[in-house]
Every structure is written in structure tokens, then in C-alpha cells.
Amino acid sequence: MEKPPQYRVYLLRCWQERSQKERSRSSWRFALEDPETRQRHGFPDLNSLTTFLQASIDGASEDAEHEPEE
């Protein structure tokens, strides 16, 4: 029997923060929330967010490879 595909669901929040010292400077911040567990992950930049997502996807793939066949 074929297993259903794995997937992840996250609520993504993005917001811009301005530096208090340099009003012209701003940076984007990101947060992911798992709607099922309410677990939240915060990220200071886009690179951190994509690194987390890649690790999450890689971990899901590894888990699927190690599951016993039915």
C-alpha cells in the first residue's frame, strides 16, 4: 500500500523592523507557527528561514526513508 505524501503546514508572518539608531535602515523578520502544535520559530533574516525550511524538509525525507514497510 502506498503511503500518502508527507507535508508541513506553517503560518508565515513577515514584518519590517526599523533600526532605532538609523531610521533609514530596516530589516525583515520572519516567524513560522505550526497551527496544530502552536509551536513558533522566529528568524532574524530570510536566510535563517530558508535554512530551517530546508532542514525540515530533509528531516521529513529521512524519516520517510527509515519507516518500516507495511
Number of C-alpha atoms within 10 A of each C-alpha: 5 6 8 6 6 9 7 9 10 14 11 12 11 13 10 10 12 13 11 9 7 8 9 8 10 12 12 13 17 17 17 20 16 14 11 8 7 11 10 13 13 13 17 12 14 14 10 14 17 12 12 15 14 12 11 13 15 12 12 14 12 11 10 13 10 8 8 6 8 6
